Amino acid sequence: MAIVDYRGHMVVAQSIIPGILQGDKSDSLLYGSVDNGKKISWNETFHSKVVEAAKQLHLKEHVVLDGSGNPVKLAATVECKGIVGSDDR
């Protein structure tokens, strides 16, 4: 992912995740939310990697509530997504 600023226009460039354009995408979300926090996905392995990055950015873990009021501990914003591609990367 890259942010490109060219002649006054900012564009976010992102590679396509393998398999994301075919089939059901709901099972590929490991971390975060795609529906503004109604359902928050959480994965231990991915969370530990986000915690490492958050430490470098001086961000701390925090608890957020999903749409049902269940607490979920995140180290990034709810909008930050962790997605696995069809090639398991």
Salt bridges, closest charged atoms under 4 A:
GLU61 OE1 - HIS47 NE2 2.73
ASP87 OD2 - ARG89 NE 2.62
